[in-house]
Amino acid sequence: MKFDVNYMLEVFPSIVSYVPTTLMLSIISMFFAVIIGLVIALLKRSEIPGLTQFATLYISLFRGMPTLVQLFIIYYGLPQIFPEMSNLQASQAAIIGFSLKESSYLAEIFRAALGSVDKGQMEAGLAVGMKKVKIYTRIILPQAAVNALPATGNTFISLIKESSLAFTLGITELFAEGKMLAAASLRFFETYLVVGLVYWGLIIIYSFFQRLVEKALSKPYVR
């Protein structure tokens, strides 16, 4: 069977049409992952007995368990223990699974970013009468965000690619569509090559915008 460029051009629109599904899963999951990751990072830095240990256990658990196993536990396992979860949709289960998984990585990224900000800035803020909440939101978090952005961006790139695991729950996204087209045509190389190129294109576009955001956020700190 010869390499067929025409076939690739033919299936390209069908595969690209599922880009919104992939992006929807990735963006929503990343949104919740950032929130959860920041909370876990703050808990780990809190030095409050019990909360610090909980944050450490959370990070260890979700980083140590394969994503596919987590998805199956959430979608297939939890409804057996909690019958009220039997109505959980596949997309919801995927978002929950991806959010928990990525938040465990982001928690460590955020913890390191917060730790990279000079402690003297907190002391200076307290000395002039600022409350800790204002010091964090106005001084520490903006600087930590700049430091965390590159690693956070890499996490999102990984999430875009990892979203292909959603097909195991019956969700039709980029990879699932490619898998069905390949099975129907038996042109596995050309089909999966198109899928890979589409993912590559998404990463290139995202990386471009990430660099713009990095430059914009870094301007106030450039000397």
C-alpha positions as CSV (number, residue, x, y, z in Angstrom):
1,M,0.0,0.0,0.0
2,K,1.6,3.3,-1.1
3,F,1.7,6.5,0.8
4,D,-1.5,8.5,-0.1
5,V,-1.2,12.3,0.3
6,N,-4.7,12.7,-1.2
7,Y,-6.2,10.6,1.6
8,M,-4.5,12.7,4.2
9,L,-6.0,15.9,2.7
10,E,-9.4,14.1,2.6
11,V,-9.5,13.2,6.2
12,F,-7.8,16.4,7.5
13,P,-11.1,18.3,7.8
14,S,-12.8,15.5,9.7
15,I,-10.0,15.3,12.2
16,V,-9.7,19.1,12.6
17,S,-13.4,19.3,13.3
18,Y,-12.7,17.7,16.7
19,V,-10.1,20.3,17.7
20,P,-12.8,22.2,19.7
21,T,-13.5,19.1,21.8
22,T,-9.9,18.6,22.6
23,L,-9.4,22.2,23.5
24,M,-12.6,22.2,25.6
25,L,-11.4,19.3,27.7
26,S,-7.9,20.8,28.0
27,I,-8.8,24.4,28.8
28,I,-11.5,23.5,31.4
29,S,-9.3,20.9,33.0
30,M,-6.4,23.4,33.2
31,F,-8.6,26.1,34.7
32,F,-9.6,23.8,37.6
33,A,-6.1,22.4,37.9
34,V,-4.6,25.8,38.4
35,I,-7.1,26.7,41.1
36,I,-6.7,23.3,42.9
37,G,-2.9,23.4,42.4
38,L,-2.6,26.9,43.9
39,V,-4.7,25.8,47.0
40,I,-2.6,22.7,47.5
41,A,0.6,24.7,47.1
42,L,-0.5,27.2,49.7
43,L,-1.5,24.4,52.1
44,K,1.9,22.8,51.7
45,R,3.6,26.1,52.5
46,S,1.2,26.9,55.4
47,E,3.2,24.7,57.9
48,I,-0.2,24.0,59.6
49,P,-0.1,20.5,61.1
50,G,-2.5,18.2,59.1
51,L,-2.9,20.5,56.1
52,T,0.7,20.3,55.1
53,Q,0.6,16.5,55.3
54,F,-2.7,16.4,53.4
55,A,-1.1,18.5,50.6
56,T,1.9,16.2,50.5
57,L,-0.3,13.1,50.3
58,Y,-2.4,14.7,47.6
59,I,0.6,15.4,45.4
60,S,2.1,12.0,45.9
61,L,-1.1,10.2,45.2
62,F,-2.1,11.9,42.0
63,R,1.4,12.2,40.6
64,G,2.0,8.5,41.3
65,M,-1.1,7.1,39.7
66,P,-1.4,6.7,35.9
67,T,-3.9,9.1,34.3
68,L,-5.7,6.2,32.6
69,V,-6.2,4.5,36.0
70,Q,-7.6,7.7,37.5
71,L,-10.0,8.1,34.7
72,F,-11.3,4.6,35.0
73,I,-11.6,4.9,38.8
74,I,-13.7,8.1,38.5
75,Y,-15.9,7.0,35.6
76,Y,-16.3,3.3,36.2
77,G,-15.4,2.8,39.9
78,L,-16.8,5.7,41.9
79,P,-20.4,5.1,40.7
80,Q,-20.3,1.7,42.3
81,I,-19.5,3.2,45.6
82,F,-21.6,6.4,45.2
83,P,-24.7,5.5,43.2
84,E,-25.6,9.2,42.8
85,M,-22.5,9.5,40.5
86,S,-24.0,7.0,38.0
87,N,-25.2,10.0,35.9
88,L,-21.7,11.3,35.6
89,Q,-21.0,12.1,32.0
90,A,-17.8,10.9,30.3
91,S,-16.7,14.5,29.6
92,Q,-17.2,15.4,33.2
93,A,-15.2,12.4,34.4
94,A,-12.4,13.3,32.0
95,I,-12.3,16.9,33.2
96,I,-12.2,15.7,36.9
97,G,-9.5,13.2,36.2
98,F,-7.3,15.6,34.2
99,S,-7.8,18.4,36.7
100,L,-6.7,16.3,39.7
101,K,-3.8,14.9,37.8
102,E,-2.4,18.2,36.5
103,S,-3.1,20.0,39.8
104,S,-0.6,17.7,41.5
105,Y,2.1,18.8,39.2
106,L,1.1,22.5,39.3
107,A,1.1,22.4,43.1
108,E,4.8,21.7,43.1
109,I,5.4,24.3,40.3
110,F,3.5,27.0,42.3
111,R,5.2,26.1,45.5
112,A,8.6,26.5,44.0
113,A,7.5,29.8,42.3
114,L,6.2,31.2,45.6
115,G,9.4,30.2,47.3
116,S,11.4,32.0,44.6
117,V,10.0,35.4,45.7
118,D,12.2,37.1,48.3
119,K,10.9,36.6,51.8
120,G,11.9,40.2,52.6
121,Q,9.0,41.4,50.5
122,M,6.5,39.8,52.9
123,E,8.3,41.4,55.9
124,A,8.4,44.8,54.2
125,G,4.7,44.6,53.5
126,L,3.9,43.7,57.1
127,A,6.2,46.5,58.2
128,V,4.1,49.1,56.4
129,G,0.9,47.8,57.7
130,M,-0.3,45.7,54.8
131,K,-2.4,42.6,55.4
132,K,-1.0,39.2,54.3
133,V,-3.8,38.7,51.8
134,K,-3.0,42.0,50.1
135,I,0.8,41.2,50.1
136,Y,0.1,37.9,48.4
137,T,-2.3,39.2,45.8
138,R,-0.5,42.4,45.0
139,I,3.2,41.6,45.5
140,I,4.0,37.9,45.8
141,L,1.5,36.2,43.5
142,P,2.2,38.5,40.4
143,Q,6.0,37.7,40.7
144,A,5.4,34.0,41.3
145,A,3.1,33.9,38.3
146,V,6.0,35.1,36.1
147,N,8.3,32.5,37.5
148,A,5.7,29.7,37.2
149,L,4.5,30.5,33.7
150,P,7.0,28.5,31.6
151,A,6.5,25.3,33.6
152,T,2.8,25.9,33.8
153,G,2.8,26.3,30.0
154,N,4.6,23.0,29.6
155,T,2.0,21.3,31.8
156,F,-0.8,22.6,29.6
157,I,1.0,21.3,26.5
158,S,1.2,17.9,28.2
159,L,-2.5,18.1,29.0
160,I,-3.4,18.8,25.4
161,K,-1.6,15.7,24.3
162,E,-2.9,13.7,27.3
163,S,-6.5,14.6,26.5
164,S,-6.3,11.8,23.9
165,L,-6.9,9.4,26.7
166,A,-10.5,10.7,26.9
167,F,-11.3,8.3,24.0
168,T,-11.1,5.4,26.5
169,L,-14.3,6.8,28.2
170,G,-16.1,7.0,24.8
171,I,-15.4,10.6,24.1
172,T,-14.8,11.4,20.4
173,E,-12.0,13.9,20.2
174,L,-9.0,14.3,17.9
175,F,-7.4,10.9,18.6
176,A,-10.7,9.0,18.7
177,E,-11.8,10.4,15.3
178,G,-8.4,9.4,13.9
179,K,-8.7,6.0,15.3
180,M,-12.1,5.4,13.7
181,L,-11.0,6.7,10.4
182,A,-7.9,4.6,10.4
183,A,-9.9,1.4,11.2
184,A,-12.3,2.2,8.4
185,S,-9.7,2.9,5.7
186,L,-6.9,0.7,7.0
187,R,-4.6,3.6,6.3
188,F,-3.1,3.8,9.7
189,F,0.1,5.6,8.9
190,E,-1.5,8.5,7.0
191,T,-4.4,8.9,9.5
192,Y,-2.3,8.9,12.6
193,L,0.3,11.2,10.9
194,V,-2.5,13.7,10.3
195,V,-3.6,13.4,14.0
196,G,0.0,14.0,15.1
197,L,0.5,17.0,12.8
198,V,-2.7,18.6,14.1
199,Y,-1.5,18.1,17.7
200,W,1.8,19.6,16.7
201,G,0.1,22.6,15.1
202,L,-1.9,23.2,18.3
203,I,1.3,23.2,20.4
204,I,3.0,25.6,18.0
205,I,0.1,28.0,18.2
206,Y,-0.1,27.8,21.9
207,S,3.7,28.2,22.4
208,F,3.6,31.4,20.3
209,F,0.9,33.0,22.5
210,Q,2.7,31.8,25.6
211,R,5.8,33.6,24.6
212,L,3.8,36.8,24.1
213,V,2.2,36.4,27.6
214,E,5.6,35.8,29.1
215,K,7.1,39.0,27.6
216,A,4.0,41.0,28.7
217,L,4.2,39.7,32.3
218,S,8.0,40.1,32.5
219,K,8.1,43.8,31.4
220,P,7.5,45.3,34.9
221,Y,10.5,43.3,36.2
222,V,12.9,43.9,33.4
223,R,15.7,46.3,34.5
